[in-house]
C-alpha cells in the first residue's frame, strides 16, 4: 500500500494549523513525523484517520481516497484513552467489536501481544490497578487488536523504562517486517533513527524538510572527522603542533578527537597524517549531524 498526503490545509477559526502538507509513506516501512509542540502533528494524524476532514487537499491510499471502512488503522495516542475502571480484556474485545473484528480473532491477537509484553496476568483486572508503564502496554495492544494495515504511534516510548521500551521496540520492528505501514511521531530522535527510513519535519504548520534520513545526513558538509584514539590529549597536541594548513579546528568532543577541515576534499591528507603520526588509532570516520541536530536546525523558529 502507498499512502499519499497531498497539499493538506486545515484551520480552526482564524488559526491556520496546516499549510499545504504533502508526503508519502508505504507498507513495510516507518515514516517519522517530527515537529515541536504545536507544529500540527496531531491535527495531521487525525486527518489521516478521518477523525475530521481537511479544508483542502487529499489523503489517498493506493491512489484513491482513504476509506477507513475498508482499511484498518491502529492508533496509539500520546494521551492514553482507555477506561480505567473496566477490566482489560473486556474493553479490548469491545474495541475490536467496534472495528468489526470477531471475538475469537481479537482474543488470539490480544493473547499474542500479552505474551510478548509479559502482561498475561493482567487480562482480567481493572486498568487502574496497573502501573503507568503496563497501562501503556495495554494501550498498545488496543491499537493493534484489529490487526491494522496502518499503525500510527504517537510518543509510544514516553515514560517506559529500558526493559519495557525494549519490548515495544521488538514489536515495532515486527510490524515493519510484517509489511505494516508505520507512522511514528516522537521527540525521542534515537527511536526515529532506529525505525524510520524517511522523515517529515513540520514547523509552523508547514513541511520544512522531508525525505530519506540517510540522504539528508549526507547532504550536509562532510568536513568534520572523528578520530578514535587511545590517547586523545597526545593526539590533539600532535595535531596542534603540526599546524596543518588544511585543518581549521581540532578538539576533543565526547571522548573523540574531532577535526574540522577547511575543505572536505582534504580528508585523505588528514588520514595520511594521522596514520603516520598518531599511534593507537582505532578508527577514523566522518562526523554526520545527528537527527536531533537536524531537527533543531529546522525548527528553531516559532511554531
N, C-alpha and C positions, 0 to 999 in steps of 0.2 A: 504494500500500500504506500501511496505517496500523499502526504498532507501538504496543501499549498495555502498559505495565508497571503492574500493579495490586497494590498492597499487598504488596510483596515483603519477606519476612523471611528472614534467614539467620544462623545461629550456628555457630561452630566450638568445640565443647566449651562452656565457660562464657562464651565471648566472643560477645556479640551484635554482629554486624558490620553487618547491615542491619535497619532497624527501621520497616518499613512504607513502602517507597519506591514512589511512583507517578508516572508521567509518560507522555506520548505523543510519537511522532515520525511524520513522514510522508515519503513519497518526494518527491524534488526539493527537499529542504531539509536543512540541517545543524542538529543539536542539540548544544550544548556541555554536557558532563558535567564539572562542576568540583568540586573539593574538595581539601583539604590531604592530604598523605601519610597513609594510614591511615583515610581517611574512608569507604572502602568502594567506590570506583570500580571497581577491578579485579574485585572479587567480583561486583558488579552486571553488568559486561560478560560475565563467564564464565557467569552465569546466563542472560543473554540468548542467549548462544551455545550453551546447553545442555551446557556442559562438566560442570556438576553442577546439581542441582536446588535450588530454594528450599525452605525449611522450610514456608513458606506464601505464598500469592499466586500470580499468574498472569502469564505473558508471552504475549500474544496478537498474532497477525498477522491483520489484517482480521477480528477477532472470534473467531478460532479459535486453539487452542494452537499455538505456533510449531513447525513441523516442519522441522528442518534437512536432512531428506532431500529436501525439495521446494523449499526456498529456499536460495540460495547466500549465505553470509556471508563477507566478506573481512575479515580481522583483521590489523592491523599492531600488534604488541605493543610495549610500551615496552622490554622485554628481548628483544632480537633472537634468533631461534631457528633460523637456517639452519645447514647443515653446512659448516664452514669448509674441510674438506679435499676437498670434492666440487666437480666442475665445475658452473658456474652453471646452464646450460641443462638439464643432466641432472636436477638436483634440482627445477627449476621444472616440468619435464614430469612428474616423479614426483608432485609435489604436485597438479598438475592431474588426473592419473590417479586419485588418491585421492578427488578431488571429482567424479569421473565425467565429466571433460572429455576429449574425444578429442585425440590428439596434434596434428593439423592445426590445430584451433581454438586450442589452447594456444600453439602456435608463433606463430600470427598475432597473438594478444593480446600475447605476450612481445615480438615484434618491434615492435609498435606503441609499447609503453612504453619499450623500449630506445632507440628513436629519439627519443622525447620527452625522455628523461632523459639523452641523449647518452652512452650506455654500450654502444653496439652492439659495440665492440671487445672487450668482456669476456664475450661469450656462452660461450666455451669455455675459460675459465680457472678456476682454483680461487678460491673466495670469499676465502680468507685472503690472497690476493695483492693485494686491493683496499684502498683507503683506507677509513677508517670511514664517510665520507660516501657513497662509492659502494656500500659494503656495505648501507647503509641504503636506497639506491635499489633495490637488488636485493630487499631485504625488502619494499619497497612493491610491486614487480612480483609477488612471490609472493602478496601479499594480494589482487591484482587478477587473477590468472591465470585464474580461473574466471568472470570477468565477473559479479561478485556483485551481488545486488539490494540488500544491506545492507553498507555499508562502515564498519568500526569502526577509528578511528585513535587510537592511544594515544601521546601525545607524538611526533607524526610529525616535528616540526621540530628535535628535540633534536640538537644537535651539527652542524647543517648551516650552511654558510657562506651569505651572502646570495644568491649565484648559484644554488646548489643549492636553497635554500629557495624561490626564485622559480620554479624548475621544478616543484617539488612543489605550490606554490600553484596553478599553472595546471592541474595535473591534478585537484586537489581541486575547483576551480571547474568543470571539465569534467564531473566525476562528478555534481555537483549539477545542472548544465544537462541532463545526460542522464537525469535522473529517478531517480538513485540515492538511497537513504536513507543519510545520513552521520551517524554518531555520533562526536563529536570530543571527546577528552579531552586537556587540556593545561593547563599552568601559565602558558603564554605568552598572556596575555589579548588581545594585539593580534591574534593569529590567530583567536581565538574571535570577537572583534568583527567581523573581516573576513568570516568564513564563515557564522556562525550567526545565525539569526533568533531562536531560543529557547535558553534555558539551564535547567539544573537545578543547584543548588549543594547538595552533601552536606556535612554536618558531624556527626561522631559517629554515623554510620550513619543519619541522618535527612535528609530533604529540608527545607532551611531557606528555600529560595527557588526558584521556578520560573516560567517564562513568557517573554514577549517581552522581549528586551533593550531595545528602544525604549520599551515601556510601563513597564518597571521604572525606566529612567532618568527618564522624565517624571513618575514618582510622587514623586520627590524634590523638595524645595523649590527653586523656580526664582528665588531672590532674589539669586543671585550672577551678576554680569555681567562680561564681559571686554571691554575697550576696546582695540582695536589702534590704536596711535597712534605717530607717528614720534618724538616727544619725550616719553618716559614720565615723566621726572622733572618736567618743566614741567607736564604734565597732572596729575600727582599733587599737586604743590604748589597748583595751581589748585583742585583739589577740596578739599584740606585747608583752605585759606584760606577757602573759601566756607562751611565749617561747615554743610553741608546737613543739615537736620533728619531727612531720610529715609535718610541714609547712616550705617551703623553702623561700617563699616571700609573703608579704601582702601589698597591696597598693590600692589607690583609682583611678579608671580609668573610665572616662565618667560617673561620679556620682554613681558608684557602687563599693562596696568593692570587690576587686579581689584577690583571694588567690591561690597561686601556691603550689600544694602538691608535696612532694618528690616522691610519688607513687600514681597512680590513685586509687589503691585498698584502700587507706586511706580515701576515700570520706565519708564513714559512721562515721569515727572518727571526722571529721570536722563538719559534720551535727549535730552530738550529742553535740559537744562542743558549737556550735552556738545556738542550741535550748535551752541549759541550761544556757548560759552566756550572750547572746546578745539579748536585748529586741527589740520589734517592727520590727521583720523580716517580710518582705513582700514576700520573695521567695529566693530559692537557686537553681541555675542551672549551668550546665556545660557550660563553655565559648568555643564555637566552633570557628574555624577560619572563617572569612568572605570569600566570594568568591574573594574579592579584595586581601586579604592576600594570598590566594592560587595562584591567578594569578601572583602576584609579585614574589612569591617563585619560580614559574616555568618559569618565563620569564625575570629574572634579567640579563641573559646573552645577548649577542648581537644577533640581528636578521639578 
